[in-house]
Structures are given as structure tokens and as C-alpha cells.
């Protein structure tokens, strides 16, 4: 496992997310430790993806701060935010691939836009990123020729293009069959351990949450704030809050709480 740091990679303080007069979430304060796999959990419509958008720079929060290392992201200039954002890699739920581009060109896009590397170096990096996700031979394929799981892996390879310190995933296992989802979970663990990256993911998929996440927060729709903090397994086994228990134990037969990876 990658060596953990006691220094917070991300620090969120007093964050509020509002659309007009509507409050989505407020009073959000938490830290994401370097090297952790951190889950943003909660029921549908609680604001998980909205919080993720604020953390990756797509949505300015109504109040509060998000520190990346020691830098306040939203207090920085637009030019500085662009530089800080190069430390992020993002995998959106759909994969968000350009359908008119080959797999290789999709992965090369951020390298062409944000670096001064020549095409030979870019081609070599693209092949390296494809090998990291097990798709060495897919560079000339079009996204439409790939399965859903393969498109997710291409999206992950593109997220890795700039060697990010922090990887953000929005529902990475959504729409995948259990075997493919497990392979993606295992790949996320391998990348965290091999590259030392910090991972923040939004998910409601219990097997994935239990298998790979070692910390997290639970957002509540009713109170519009964080109602629990900890590893998903710990919250499942030790948090008595009825909302947490309803979420963590749904769809699982009583007395059988093993996830698809088995208890560790």
C-alpha cells in the first residue's frame, strides 16, 4: 500500500452549496488525507455530485473554502485555478469520451492542450496510460466499439494523462455488471497503491464502497449536511443512525453482510 501522509491533501471548511434560495448542502467541513480512498456517500438527490463539482472546480460554492494542499482553490485567480486543476484527474460517470476521436486521441487530448510535449512523447505516454488500465491494444478503436467497462477504463487512462495527485470518480461502477465493477475496483486500488494517488469518489454502490474506501462522509438530504464520517464498513457496523443503516444495509439479506470482495 502507498505510504500515507498525515498532511491533508484536501481540506473543506464551512462549505455551502446553493442554487438561488435552495440550499443543497451546508456546514460541510472535512479533510481528505493523502493516499486515502475517500467516499462521498448519501441517498439520491442529497448533493453528492454537486459537492464533487465544487471540489474539481466546476461549481463555485456559495461559501466556505476548499484547500488543495495549502492553497485555497476558490480564492485563487482563474489562471492559478487552472494550474491547480492540473493536479486533478477526473473520471465522469459516462466516461465522457469524444465519440469522434480514437481511444488514443481521447487520452492524448489533455497532453496536447496542457503540455508542450512533441507527438512522439505524447504517443509513448498514451501507450503507458493504456497499459496501466489493461487496454494496450485499444488505441486505434473508437469509443462506440468498446464495452461500457472498457470505456470507463479509457476514461480512467485519460484521467491519468497528466499524472494527477488526486483522482475524482463520479459513480465509477454505475451501469457495470458485478464482475466488471469488481475489476474496476481492483484497478482503482492498484493505481492508488502503485502511484500513491489520493482518490475521492461519489458512489452509492455498496460492494465498491465496502471493498475500496477507507474513509468518507455521509450527506443527508433532510438536514442538508454531514451526519456521519468514517469508513463505509465502520459506518455499516457501528453507526446507529437510522438513515445510515437504511443506506448501508439495503438490498443485503439479513445476516449476510459480506460484499462481493469478501470480508478483509
Secondary structure in CASP SS format (residue, H / E / C, confidence):
PFRMAT SS
TARGET T0000
AUTHOR 0000-0000-0000
METHOD secondary structure of the structure
MODEL  1
X C 1.00
X C 1.00
X C 1.00
X C 1.00
X C 1.00
X C 1.00
X C 1.00
X E 1.00
X E 1.00
X E 1.00
X E 1.00
X E 1.00
X E 1.00
X E 1.00
X E 1.00
X E 1.00
X E 1.00
X E 1.00
X E 1.00
X C 1.00
X C 1.00
X E 1.00
X E 1.00
X E 1.00
X E 1.00
X E 1.00
X E 1.00
X E 1.00
X E 1.00
X E 1.00
X E 1.00
X E 1.00
X E 1.00
X C 1.00
X C 1.00
X C 1.00
X E 1.00
X E 1.00
X E 1.00
X E 1.00
X E 1.00
X E 1.00
X C 1.00
X C 1.00
X C 1.00
X C 1.00
X C 1.00
X H 1.00
X H 1.00
X H 1.00
X H 1.00
X H 1.00
X H 1.00
X H 1.00
X H 1.00
X H 1.00
X C 1.00
X C 1.00
X C 1.00
X C 1.00
X C 1.00
X C 1.00
X E 1.00
X E 1.00
X E 1.00
X E 1.00
X E 1.00
X E 1.00
X C 1.00
X C 1.00
X E 1.00
X E 1.00
X H 1.00
X H 1.00
X H 1.00
X C 1.00
X C 1.00
X H 1.00
X H 1.00
X H 1.00
X H 1.00
X H 1.00
X H 1.00
X H 1.00
X H 1.00
X C 1.00
X C 1.00
X E 1.00
X E 1.00
X E 1.00
X E 1.00
X C 1.00
X C 1.00
X C 1.00
X C 1.00
X C 1.00
X C 1.00
X C 1.00
X C 1.00
X C 1.00
X C 1.00
X E 1.00
X H 1.00
X H 1.00
X H 1.00
X H 1.00
X H 1.00
X H 1.00
X H 1.00
X H 1.00
X H 1.00
X H 1.00
X H 1.00
X H 1.00
X C 1.00
X C 1.00
X C 1.00
X C 1.00
X H 1.00
X H 1.00
X H 1.00
X H 1.00
X H 1.00
X H 1.00
X H 1.00
X H 1.00
X H 1.00
X H 1.00
X H 1.00
X H 1.00
X H 1.00
X H 1.00
X C 1.00
X C 1.00
X C 1.00
X C 1.00
X C 1.00
X C 1.00
X C 1.00
X C 1.00
X C 1.00
X E 1.00
X H 1.00
X H 1.00
X H 1.00
X C 1.00
X C 1.00
X H 1.00
X H 1.00
X H 1.00
X H 1.00
X H 1.00
X H 1.00
X H 1.00
X H 1.00
X H 1.00
X H 1.00
X H 1.00
X H 1.00
X C 1.00
X C 1.00
X C 1.00
X C 1.00
X C 1.00
X C 1.00
X E 1.00
X E 1.00
X E 1.00
X E 1.00
X E 1.00
X C 1.00
X C 1.00
X C 1.00
X C 1.00
X C 1.00
X C 1.00
X C 1.00
X H 1.00
X H 1.00
X H 1.00
X H 1.00
X H 1.00
X H 1.00
X H 1.00
X H 1.00
X H 1.00
X H 1.00
X H 1.00
X H 1.00
X H 1.00
X H 1.00
X H 1.00
X H 1.00
X H 1.00
X H 1.00
X C 1.00
X C 1.00
X E 1.00
X E 1.00
X E 1.00
X E 1.00
X E 1.00
X C 1.00
X C 1.00
X C 1.00
X H 1.00
X H 1.00
X H 1.00
X H 1.00
X H 1.00
X H 1.00
X H 1.00
X C 1.00
X C 1.00
X E 1.00
X E 1.00
X E 1.00
X E 1.00
X E 1.00
X C 1.00
X C 1.00
X C 1.00
X C 1.00
X C 1.00
X C 1.00
X E 1.00
X E 1.00
X E 1.00
X E 1.00
X C 1.00
X C 1.00
X H 1.00
X H 1.00
X H 1.00
X H 1.00
X H 1.00
X H 1.00
X H 1.00
X C 1.00
X C 1.00
X C 1.00
X H 1.00
X H 1.00
X H 1.00
X H 1.00
X H 1.00
X H 1.00
X H 1.00
X C 1.00
X C 1.00
X C 1.00
X C 1.00
X C 1.00
X C 1.00
X C 1.00
X C 1.00
X C 1.00
X C 1.00
X C 1.00
X C 1.00
X C 1.00
X C 1.00
X C 1.00
X C 1.00
END
